[in-house]
């Protein structure tokens, strides 16, 4: 997106975690496209720099670090406040899924890592944005969950378990942060990203055939949903998990 194409500033500011690529980048792109200023985070400093260049360095900053690191959480929120003076929206997208296999053989230390990165980090960022801005001024939080968190997902059980916790975290925060802050989640099915590549690589047509809408998701699909859930159009929606799945759950019916 070139500078000439950027819309007028909305006056709102978002922090999007895990946003150097994939779903997080798609979310950041959608928010910048409507005029928000955005802070993105991620582990790779070079990838973040490239993302900032593509999104527009006059409207986007980056703070590298590990999502589960409390010091990084605090630094990201502080940098957002320093650069833009506010943080209206938080999109918790950072996540990991380092293991593929049955739950019976799951390394418990790996399970702890998945939970720490996918759930505890989201809570940490929510605490930080709440105290820095949202408690007094309002806003919205969107947690990126997964369909794996609302239905059994063989061989990615640890990931699904963590995303189920993310759905419940959404409920807890929505109840506690109301009425000033709305908290919702998005549960995508398979989205074409490097993160999910193992689920469709070499068999994309076969994987897509299972979806009633005939294709896998793309980051823009989730970006649009996140833009809606942080907009005035969703002002009476909180504590909900929006399933964005190309219709795949329709296949769970009988007959």
C-alpha positions in Angstrom: 0.0 0.0 0.0 1.6 3.3 -1.1 1.4 6.5 0.9 -0.8 8.0 -1.8 -3.3 5.2 -1.3 -3.6 5.6 2.5 -6.9 7.0 3.7 -7.3 9.8 6.2 -6.4 8.9 9.8 -9.2 7.5 11.8 -7.8 8.7 15.1 -7.7 5.2 16.4 -4.7 3.0 17.3 -4.2 -0.7 17.3 -1.7 -3.2 18.7 -1.5 -6.4 16.7 0.7 -9.2 18.0 2.4 -11.8 15.7 1.9 -9.5 12.7 5.0 -9.6 10.6 3.2 -12.1 8.2 0.2 -14.3 7.9 -3.0 -13.6 9.7 -1.5 -10.9 11.9 -0.2 -9.0 8.9 -3.6 -9.4 7.2 -5.3 -7.8 10.3 -2.7 -4.9 10.4 -3.2 -4.3 6.7 -7.0 -4.1 7.1 -6.7 -1.7 10.0 -4.2 0.6 8.2 -6.5 0.5 5.2 -9.3 2.1 7.2 -7.0 4.8 8.6 -5.8 3.3 12.0 -2.3 3.6 13.1 -0.8 0.3 14.2 2.0 -1.2 16.3 2.9 -4.7 15.2 5.0 -7.3 17.1 6.8 -10.5 16.3 10.0 -12.4 16.9 11.8 -11.5 13.7 13.2 -8.0 13.5 13.9 -8.1 9.8 10.5 -9.5 8.9 8.9 -6.7 11.1 10.9 -4.0 9.3 9.8 -5.4 5.9 6.2 -5.4 7.1 6.4 -1.8 8.3 7.8 -0.8 4.9 4.9 -2.4 3.1 2.2 -1.1 5.5 3.6 2.4 5.7 6.2 3.6 8.1 4.3 6.9 8.7 1.5 4.9 10.3 3.0 1.7 11.6 5.7 0.9 14.1 7.2 -2.5 15.2 8.4 -3.8 18.4 10.3 -7.2 18.2 10.1 -9.7 21.0 8.6 -12.9 22.2 4.9 -12.7 23.0 5.1 -14.6 26.3 7.8 -12.2 27.6 6.2 -9.8 30.1 8.9 -7.2 29.5 8.2 -7.4 25.8 4.4 -7.0 26.4 5.1 -3.9 28.5 7.6 -2.5 26.0 5.2 -2.9 23.1 2.3 -1.1 24.8 4.7 1.6 26.0 6.1 2.1 22.5 2.5 2.4 21.1 1.6 5.0 23.7 4.8 6.9 23.1 4.4 6.9 19.3 0.6 7.4 19.0 -0.6 8.5 22.5 -3.3 5.8 22.8 -4.1 2.1 22.2 -7.8 1.6 21.3 -7.6 -1.9 19.9 -5.6 -5.0 20.8 -5.6 -8.0 18.5 -4.0 -11.1 20.1 -2.7 -13.1 17.2 0.7 -14.4 18.3 0.7 -18.2 18.6 2.7 -21.4 18.2 2.0 -25.0 17.3 5.4 -26.8 17.5 4.0 -30.4 17.9 2.0 -32.7 15.6 0.8 -36.0 17.1 -1.6 -37.7 19.5 -2.3 -36.2 23.0 -1.3 -39.6 24.6 2.3 -39.0 23.6 2.4 -35.2 24.1 5.5 -33.8 25.8 4.1 -31.9 28.7 6.8 -29.3 28.5 5.7 -28.6 24.9 2.1 -28.3 26.1 3.2 -25.7 28.7 5.0 -23.8 26.0 2.0 -23.8 23.7 -0.3 -22.6 26.5 2.2 -19.9 27.6 2.5 -18.5 24.1 -1.0 -18.8 23.0 -3.0 -18.0 26.1 -0.9 -16.4 28.9 0.6 -13.9 26.4 -2.9 -12.8 25.3 -3.9 -12.2 28.9 -0.7 -10.3 29.5 -1.2 -8.0 26.6 -4.8 -7.5 27.6 -3.7 -6.5 31.1 -1.2 -4.1 29.6 -3.6 -2.3 27.2 -6.3 -2.2 29.9 -4.1 -0.3 32.4 -2.4 1.9 29.8 -5.5 3.2 28.0 -8.6 1.1 27.7 -9.8 1.1 31.3 -10.3 4.9 31.2 -11.0 5.4 27.5 -12.6 2.2 26.2 -11.8 0.2 23.1 -11.9 -3.4 21.8 -9.9 -6.6 22.0 -10.0 -9.4 19.4 -8.4 -12.8 20.3 -7.5 -15.0 17.3 -8.7 -18.4 18.4 -9.3 -21.4 16.0 -11.9 -23.9 15.0 -9.5 -26.3 16.7 -10.6 -24.8 19.9 -14.3 -25.6 19.5 -14.1 -29.1 17.9 -11.7 -32.0 18.1 -8.7 -31.6 15.9 -6.7 -34.8 15.6 -2.9 -34.4 15.9 -3.0 -30.7 16.9 -4.6 -31.3 20.2 -2.3 -29.1 22.2 -3.0 -26.2 19.9 -6.7 -26.9 20.1 -6.6 -27.0 23.9 -4.9 -23.7 24.0 -7.4 -22.1 21.6 -10.3 -23.4 23.7 -8.8 -21.6 26.6 -8.5 -18.5 24.4 -12.3 -18.7 23.8 -12.9 -18.9 27.5 -10.4 -16.0 28.1 -12.5 -14.0 25.7 -15.6 -14.6 27.8 -13.9 -13.8 31.1 -12.4 -10.5 29.8 -15.7 -9.5 28.1 -17.5 -9.9 31.4 -14.8 -8.1 33.4 -14.0 -5.3 31.0 -17.6 -4.3 30.1 -19.0 -1.8 29.5 -16.0 0.2 28.3 -14.1 -2.5 26.4 -15.6 -5.1 24.1 -13.8 -8.4 23.8 -14.5 -11.0 21.1 -12.7 -13.8 19.3 -12.3 -15.1 15.8 -12.1 -18.8 15.1 -10.6 -19.4 11.7 -10.4 -22.7 9.9 -7.3 -23.4 7.7 -5.9 -20.1 6.4 -3.1 -20.1 3.8 -0.2 -19.0 5.8 3.3 -20.3 6.5 2.1 -21.2 10.0 -0.6 -23.6 8.7 1.3 -24.8 5.6 1.7 -28.3 6.9 -2.0 -28.7 6.8 -2.4 -28.2 3.1 1.0 -28.2 1.4 1.1 -30.4 -1.6 -2.7 -31.1 -1.3 -4.4 -27.7 -1.4 -7.0 -28.7 -3.9 -7.9 -31.7 -1.9 -8.0 -29.7 1.3 -10.1 -26.9 -0.2 -12.6 -29.4 -1.7 -13.9 -30.1 1.9 -15.0 -26.5 2.3 -18.5 -25.6 1.0 -17.1 -22.3 -0.2 -14.5 -24.1 -2.3 -11.3 -22.6 -1.0 -9.1 -22.2 2.0 -9.0 -19.0 3.9 -6.6 -16.2 3.3 -5.3 -13.6 5.8 -7.6 -10.9 4.3 -10.6 -13.0 5.4 -9.5 -12.7 9.0 -8.4 -9.1 8.6 -11.9 -8.1 7.5 -13.5 -9.9 10.5 -11.1 -8.2 12.9 -11.8 -4.8 11.3 -15.5 -5.4 11.8 -15.1 -6.5 15.5 -13.1 -3.3 16.2 -15.6 -1.0 14.4 -18.6 0.9 15.5 -20.7 -1.5 13.5 -20.1 -4.2 16.2 -20.7 -1.8 19.1 -23.3 -4.2 20.7 -21.2 -7.4 20.3 -19.1 -8.7 23.1 -18.1 -12.1 24.5 -18.6 -13.8 21.1 -16.5 -16.1 19.0 -17.0 -15.5 15.3 -16.3 -18.6 13.3 -14.7 -17.8 9.9 -14.4 -21.2 8.3 -15.5 -21.2 4.7 -18.5 -23.4 5.8 -16.4 -26.3 6.9 -18.6 -26.9 10.1 -21.6 -27.4 7.8 -20.0 -30.8 7.1 -20.6 -31.9 10.7 -24.3 -32.4 10.1 -26.0 -35.8 9.9 -27.2 -37.0 6.5 
